[in-house]
């Protein structure tokens, strides 16, 4: 493996750079299929035909939209952005919540994502919302659906800290009878935006996009470990919620025999789930959905009181996103108002330092001869320059240790023991 850019989707996967978004499988449905690799995440594997795997020749459009291989803002896209562009395009910042008490309680932080998407459908701006939700037959796994009713959209509320490939089903949007909302992690939204540029038939069906703040995607094995911490076996789980039913909510399971148990958000995420994040998430500069029309996350700029109802930060990134939010506020689907832009970095204090560390991690990978993502128009060196000496050393030394510990010099496909 060398420091060259990946030339095929297979090279992206083998370089441990795949985000699992599924855009390549959407663009190349006859060559690739997304599967769940429990120790890694969702991965595109070749569909084997009479002439052998097609994955070796999957490049072109699939590689061009791959957020694992590269991310880039258009030239001048960040010219007027606050914070030197380090948080992407930011037109306005709001703090909002759903006005439906049940949705606000059910959602991880105020139900705003569900409220915005449901409002777009009920007011006729969109015919459906592409969302990720738990699989009914396997609640530890996810499925991507195009929900078309208020009830179906809000039933999908709540975080899913597990592998998902919403872009795999962009065909549902492309073939819909009208515009649709696309909801996803930052990498999913980046891939959607790039796929829409390649396919006008998709672009005309994307009403707007909502990006969800993301600190990385844990593997399915991580969820299984959290379930076992509660004394249950994964196959016995009938329902699983990572958050929600209060802010921030608890990691909760219900087994087939009716037993219920839970972990705090801090115990589930901090002690278990985050330790199993895929490598590509550790070298990602976009944790806040910079390529979305609207981005939504937690307003952690102040302590959350016990039993406090949920609230969300809403980052308005495009004029289209502003129009969507203003319509939802005007029609009473969400409540809230603008807040100072400084609340954004104050709410996610770790992300500013993370961006600087990412810059150094990617550089270290290249110097070590590994393939690394290509980032354009995404400031990072300024963030790194503000790190303390110890953090700067750690960003390099820690990467070298992870290269060895995660066996990043070996193709990831060698680690795939089973798929689902």
C-alpha positions as CSV (number, residue, x, y, z in Angstrom):
1,X,0.0,0.0,0.0
2,X,1.4,3.4,-0.9
3,X,0.6,7.1,-0.2
4,X,-1.2,7.4,-3.6
5,X,-4.9,8.2,-3.8
6,X,-7.2,5.2,-4.1
7,X,-8.1,4.3,-7.6
8,X,-11.0,1.9,-7.0
9,X,-13.7,1.3,-4.4
10,X,-11.8,-1.8,-3.4
11,X,-8.7,0.2,-2.6
12,X,-10.8,2.6,-0.5
13,X,-12.1,-0.3,1.6
14,X,-8.7,-2.0,1.9
15,X,-7.1,1.3,3.0
16,X,-9.6,1.4,5.9
17,X,-11.1,4.6,4.4
18,X,-14.7,3.4,3.8
19,X,-17.4,5.3,5.7
20,X,-20.1,2.8,4.8
21,X,-22.4,5.4,3.2
22,X,-23.5,3.1,0.4
23,X,-23.2,5.7,-2.5
24,X,-21.0,3.4,-4.5
25,X,-23.6,0.6,-4.3
26,X,-26.3,3.0,-5.4
27,X,-24.3,4.1,-8.5
28,X,-23.1,0.5,-9.2
29,X,-25.9,-1.7,-8.2
30,X,-24.9,-4.5,-10.5
31,X,-21.3,-4.6,-9.1
32,X,-21.6,-3.8,-5.4
33,X,-23.8,-4.7,-2.5
34,X,-23.6,-3.3,1.0
35,X,-23.2,-5.8,3.9
36,X,-22.7,-5.5,7.6
37,X,-19.2,-6.6,8.7
38,X,-19.7,-6.8,12.5
39,X,-16.1,-5.8,13.4
40,X,-15.9,-3.0,10.9
41,X,-19.1,-1.5,9.6
42,X,-21.2,-1.4,6.4
43,X,-19.0,-2.3,3.5
44,X,-19.4,-2.6,-0.3
45,X,-18.6,-6.1,-1.3
46,X,-18.5,-7.3,-4.9
47,X,-21.4,-9.1,-6.5
48,X,-19.8,-12.2,-8.0
49,X,-20.9,-13.2,-11.5
50,X,-19.9,-15.7,-14.1
51,X,-16.9,-13.5,-14.9
52,X,-15.7,-13.0,-11.3
53,X,-15.9,-10.0,-9.0
54,X,-16.8,-6.7,-10.6
55,X,-15.3,-4.7,-7.7
56,X,-11.9,-4.5,-9.3
57,X,-13.2,-2.2,-12.1
58,X,-15.5,-0.1,-10.0
59,X,-14.0,3.4,-10.3
60,X,-15.3,6.4,-12.2
61,X,-18.6,7.8,-10.8
62,X,-18.6,5.6,-7.7
63,X,-15.1,6.7,-6.7
64,X,-15.9,10.4,-7.5
65,X,-18.7,10.5,-5.0
66,X,-16.9,8.5,-2.3
67,X,-16.6,10.6,0.9
68,X,-14.1,8.0,2.2
69,X,-11.7,8.9,-0.6
70,X,-12.1,12.7,-0.6
71,X,-14.1,15.6,0.7
72,X,-14.0,19.1,-0.8
73,X,-15.8,22.4,-0.6
74,X,-16.2,24.3,-3.8
75,X,-13.8,27.2,-4.4
76,X,-14.9,30.3,-2.5
77,X,-17.6,28.3,-0.7
78,X,-16.1,29.4,2.7
79,X,-15.0,32.9,1.8
80,X,-17.5,34.5,4.1
81,X,-17.9,31.7,6.6
82,X,-17.4,32.5,10.3
83,X,-14.6,30.9,12.3
84,X,-12.3,30.9,9.3
85,X,-14.4,28.2,7.6
86,X,-13.4,25.6,10.2
87,X,-17.1,24.8,10.9
88,X,-18.1,24.8,7.2
89,X,-20.7,27.2,5.8
90,X,-22.7,28.8,8.6
91,X,-25.4,31.4,7.8
92,X,-27.3,31.3,11.0
93,X,-27.5,29.3,14.3
94,X,-30.7,28.4,16.0
95,X,-31.8,26.5,19.1
96,X,-35.0,24.7,18.5
97,X,-37.3,21.8,19.5
98,X,-40.4,20.0,18.2
99,X,-43.7,21.5,19.4
100,X,-45.1,17.9,19.5
101,X,-44.4,16.9,23.1
102,X,-44.3,13.2,22.2
103,X,-41.8,13.8,19.4
104,X,-39.7,16.1,21.6
105,X,-39.5,13.5,24.3
106,X,-38.8,10.6,21.9
107,X,-36.1,12.4,20.0
108,X,-32.5,12.4,21.2
109,X,-32.3,16.2,21.6
110,X,-35.7,17.8,21.0
111,X,-37.0,15.9,18.0
112,X,-36.0,18.6,15.6
113,X,-34.9,16.4,12.7
114,X,-38.2,14.5,12.8
115,X,-40.2,17.7,13.1
116,X,-38.5,19.3,10.1
117,X,-38.8,16.3,7.9
118,X,-42.4,15.5,8.9
119,X,-43.4,19.2,8.4
120,X,-41.9,19.1,4.8
121,X,-44.0,16.1,4.0
122,X,-47.3,17.2,5.6
123,X,-47.1,20.7,4.0
124,X,-46.5,19.2,0.6
125,X,-42.9,20.4,0.1
126,X,-41.7,16.7,-0.1
127,X,-43.4,13.4,-0.7
128,X,-41.1,11.4,1.7
129,X,-38.0,11.3,3.9
130,X,-35.1,9.0,3.3
131,X,-34.2,7.9,6.9
132,X,-32.5,5.2,8.8
133,X,-34.3,3.2,11.4
134,X,-34.0,-0.1,13.3
135,X,-34.7,-3.2,11.4
136,X,-37.9,-4.8,12.8
137,X,-36.5,-8.3,12.6
138,X,-33.0,-7.4,13.9
139,X,-33.1,-4.3,16.1
140,X,-29.3,-4.1,16.5
141,X,-29.1,-3.5,12.7
142,X,-30.4,-0.6,10.6
143,X,-32.5,-0.3,7.4
144,X,-33.0,2.6,5.1
145,X,-36.6,3.5,4.2
146,X,-38.5,6.3,2.4
147,X,-41.1,7.3,5.0
148,X,-44.1,9.1,3.6
149,X,-46.3,9.9,6.6
150,X,-46.0,11.9,9.8
151,X,-46.4,8.8,12.0
152,X,-43.8,6.8,10.1
153,X,-41.3,9.7,10.1
154,X,-41.5,10.4,13.8
155,X,-41.5,6.7,14.6
156,X,-37.9,6.7,13.3
157,X,-36.8,9.4,15.8
158,X,-33.8,8.7,17.9
159,X,-30.1,8.3,17.4
160,X,-28.7,5.1,15.8
161,X,-25.1,4.7,16.9
162,X,-24.5,1.8,14.5
163,X,-23.6,1.2,10.9
164,X,-26.0,2.5,8.3
165,X,-25.9,3.0,4.5
166,X,-28.6,5.5,3.6
167,X,-27.0,6.4,0.3
168,X,-27.4,2.8,-0.9
169,X,-31.2,3.6,-1.3
170,X,-30.9,6.9,-3.0
171,X,-32.8,5.1,-5.8
172,X,-35.9,5.5,-3.6
173,X,-35.4,9.2,-3.9
174,X,-34.5,9.2,-7.6
175,X,-37.6,7.1,-8.5
176,X,-40.0,8.9,-6.2
177,X,-43.0,10.8,-7.7
178,X,-41.8,14.1,-6.1
179,X,-39.0,15.8,-4.0
180,X,-37.8,14.0,-0.9
181,X,-35.8,15.0,2.2
182,X,-32.5,13.1,2.8
183,X,-31.4,12.7,6.4
184,X,-28.0,11.2,7.3
185,X,-24.6,11.5,8.9
186,X,-22.2,14.1,7.5
187,X,-20.5,11.6,5.1
188,X,-23.9,10.4,3.9
189,X,-24.9,14.0,3.0
190,X,-21.6,14.8,1.4
191,X,-22.0,11.7,-0.8
192,X,-25.6,12.6,-1.6
193,X,-24.6,16.1,-2.7
194,X,-21.9,14.7,-5.0
195,X,-24.2,12.0,-6.4
196,X,-26.8,14.6,-7.2
197,X,-24.3,16.6,-9.3
198,X,-23.6,13.5,-11.4
199,X,-27.3,12.5,-11.7
200,X,-29.7,15.3,-12.6
201,X,-32.6,12.8,-12.1
202,X,-31.5,12.5,-8.4
203,X,-30.8,16.2,-8.0
204,X,-34.4,17.2,-9.0
205,X,-35.8,14.9,-6.4
206,X,-33.7,16.1,-3.4
207,X,-35.9,18.8,-1.7
208,X,-33.3,19.4,1.0
209,X,-30.8,17.6,3.2
210,X,-30.4,17.3,7.0
211,X,-27.0,16.4,8.4
212,X,-26.8,14.9,11.9
213,X,-23.8,15.8,14.1
214,X,-21.6,12.7,14.3
215,X,-18.7,11.7,16.5
216,X,-18.1,8.5,14.5
217,X,-19.8,5.2,13.7
218,X,-19.3,2.3,16.1
219,X,-19.3,-1.2,14.7
220,X,-22.2,-3.7,15.2
221,X,-19.8,-5.5,17.6
222,X,-19.8,-2.5,19.8
223,X,-23.6,-2.6,20.3
224,X,-23.4,-6.3,21.0
225,X,-20.8,-5.5,23.7
226,X,-23.1,-2.9,25.3
227,X,-26.0,-5.3,25.3
228,X,-23.9,-7.9,27.0
229,X,-22.9,-5.4,29.7
230,X,-26.6,-5.4,30.6
231,X,-26.6,-9.2,31.0
232,X,-28.4,-10.0,27.8
233,X,-27.5,-11.7,24.5
234,X,-27.9,-9.8,21.3
235,X,-30.2,-12.4,19.7
236,X,-32.6,-12.0,22.6
237,X,-33.1,-8.2,22.1
238,X,-36.5,-7.2,20.8
239,X,-36.0,-3.4,21.0
240,X,-33.0,-1.2,21.3
241,X,-32.7,2.6,21.8
242,X,-29.4,4.4,21.9
243,X,-30.9,7.6,23.3
244,X,-34.2,9.5,23.6
245,X,-37.2,9.4,25.9
246,X,-35.6,12.3,27.6
247,X,-32.5,14.4,27.0
248,X,-29.9,13.0,26.4
249,X,-31.7,9.7,27.2
250,X,-30.3,6.3,28.0
251,X,-29.2,3.2,26.1
252,X,-32.1,0.9,26.6
253,X,-33.0,-2.6,25.6
254,X,-36.1,-4.8,25.9
255,X,-35.7,-8.6,25.5
256,X,-38.1,-11.0,24.1
257,X,-39.2,-12.1,27.6
258,X,-40.1,-8.5,28.5
259,X,-37.0,-7.7,30.6
260,X,-35.9,-4.1,30.4
261,X,-32.5,-2.6,31.3
262,X,-30.4,0.4,30.5
263,X,-27.1,2.2,30.7
264,X,-26.6,6.0,30.9
265,X,-25.7,7.8,27.7
266,X,-22.2,8.5,29.2
267,X,-21.7,4.8,30.1
268,X,-22.8,3.4,26.8
269,X,-21.1,5.9,24.5
270,X,-18.0,6.8,26.6
271,X,-17.2,3.4,27.9
272,X,-18.2,1.1,25.1
273,X,-19.5,2.4,21.7
274,X,-16.9,5.1,20.9
275,X,-14.0,2.6,21.4
276,X,-15.2,0.7,18.3
277,X,-15.5,3.5,15.8
278,X,-14.2,2.8,12.3
279,X,-10.9,4.3,11.4
280,X,-12.2,6.6,8.7
281,X,-14.2,8.4,11.4
282,X,-11.0,9.1,13.3
283,X,-9.6,11.0,10.4
284,X,-12.7,12.9,9.4
285,X,-12.8,16.7,9.4
286,X,-16.6,17.0,9.1
287,X,-18.5,16.0,12.2
288,X,-21.2,18.6,11.8
289,X,-22.7,18.1,8.4
290,X,-20.9,20.8,6.4
291,X,-22.5,19.8,3.1
292,X,-26.1,19.8,4.3
293,X,-28.7,22.4,4.0
294,X,-29.4,22.1,7.7
295,X,-27.3,20.4,10.4
296,X,-28.6,19.4,13.8
297,X,-26.8,18.4,17.0
298,X,-26.8,18.8,20.8
299,X,-26.4,22.2,22.4
300,X,-23.8,21.1,25.0
301,X,-22.7,24.7,25.7
302,X,-24.3,24.5,29.1
303,X,-25.0,21.7,31.6
304,X,-28.3,19.8,31.0
305,X,-30.5,19.8,34.0
306,X,-32.2,16.6,35.2
307,X,-35.5,16.0,33.4
308,X,-34.9,19.0,31.1
309,X,-36.8,18.7,27.8
310,X,-34.6,18.3,24.7
311,X,-33.3,21.1,22.6
312,X,-31.2,21.0,19.4
313,X,-28.7,23.3,17.7
314,X,-29.8,23.9,14.1
315,X,-27.0,25.1,11.8
316,X,-28.4,26.9,8.7
317,X,-25.9,26.3,6.0
318,X,-27.7,27.3,2.7
319,X,-30.5,29.6,1.7
320,X,-32.7,26.5,1.0
321,X,-32.1,25.4,4.6
322,X,-33.1,28.8,5.9
323,X,-36.3,28.7,4.0
324,X,-37.1,25.2,5.4
325,X,-36.5,26.2,9.0
326,X,-38.4,29.5,8.7
327,X,-41.4,27.7,7.3
328,X,-41.4,25.1,10.1
329,X,-41.1,28.0,12.7
330,X,-43.9,29.9,11.0
331,X,-46.2,26.9,10.9
332,X,-45.5,25.9,14.4
333,X,-43.8,22.6,13.7
334,X,-40.8,23.7,15.7
335,X,-40.2,26.4,18.3
336,X,-37.1,28.3,19.2
337,X,-35.0,31.1,17.8
338,X,-31.6,32.4,16.8
339,X,-28.6,32.2,19.1
340,X,-25.1,33.7,18.9
341,X,-22.8,31.9,16.5
342,X,-20.3,31.3,19.3
343,X,-22.6,28.8,20.7
344,X,-21.6,26.4,18.0
345,X,-18.0,25.8,19.0
346,X,-19.0,26.1,22.7
347,X,-21.5,23.3,22.1
348,X,-18.9,21.0,20.6
349,X,-15.6,22.0,22.3
350,X,-13.9,18.7,21.4
351,X,-14.5,19.1,17.6
352,X,-12.2,22.2,17.2
353,X,-9.2,20.3,18.6
354,X,-10.3,17.1,16.7
355,X,-10.1,19.0,13.4
356,X,-6.5,20.0,14.1
357,X,-5.6,16.4,15.2
358,X,-7.2,15.1,12.0
359,X,-4.9,17.3,9.9
360,X,-1.9,15.8,11.6
361,X,-3.2,12.2,11.5
362,X,-3.8,12.4,7.7
363,X,-0.3,13.9,7.2
364,X,1.2,11.2,9.3
365,X,-0.5,8.5,7.3
366,X,0.9,9.9,4.1
367,X,4.4,10.1,5.5
368,X,4.0,6.5,6.7
369,X,3.2,5.5,3.1
370,X,-0.5,4.8,3.7
371,X,-3.4,5.8,1.5
372,X,-5.2,8.8,3.0
373,X,-8.3,10.8,2.2
374,X,-7.9,14.0,0.1
375,X,-9.4,17.1,1.6
376,X,-9.8,20.3,-0.3
377,X,-11.2,23.6,1.0
378,X,-11.5,22.2,4.5
379,X,-9.2,24.2,6.8
380,X,-7.2,22.2,9.3
381,X,-3.8,23.5,9.8
382,X,-5.0,26.5,11.7
383,X,-6.8,24.2,14.1
384,X,-3.6,22.2,14.5
385,X,-1.6,25.3,15.2
386,X,-3.8,26.1,18.2
387,X,-3.2,22.8,19.8
388,X,-0.9,22.6,22.8
389,X,2.4,20.9,22.4
390,X,1.3,17.7,24.1
391,X,-1.8,17.4,21.8
392,X,0.4,18.0,18.7
393,X,2.7,15.3,19.7
394,X,-0.2,13.0,20.5
395,X,-1.8,13.6,17.1
396,X,1.3,12.2,15.4
397,X,2.5,9.6,17.9
398,X,-1.0,8.3,18.5
399,X,-1.5,7.8,14.8
400,X,1.7,5.8,14.5
401,X,0.5,3.6,17.4
402,X,-3.0,3.2,15.8
403,X,-1.4,2.2,12.5
404,X,0.2,-0.7,14.3
405,X,-2.6,-1.6,16.7
406,X,-5.3,-1.4,14.0
407,X,-3.1,-3.1,11.4
408,X,-3.7,-0.4,8.9
409,X,-1.0,-1.6,6.7
410,X,-3.0,-4.7,6.0
411,X,-6.0,-4.6,3.7
412,X,-9.2,-4.3,5.7
413,X,-10.8,-7.1,3.7
414,X,-8.4,-9.6,5.4
415,X,-10.2,-8.8,8.7
416,X,-13.7,-9.5,7.4
417,X,-14.6,-12.7,9.2
418,X,-18.4,-12.7,8.6
419,X,-21.0,-10.5,7.0
420,X,-24.7,-10.0,7.6
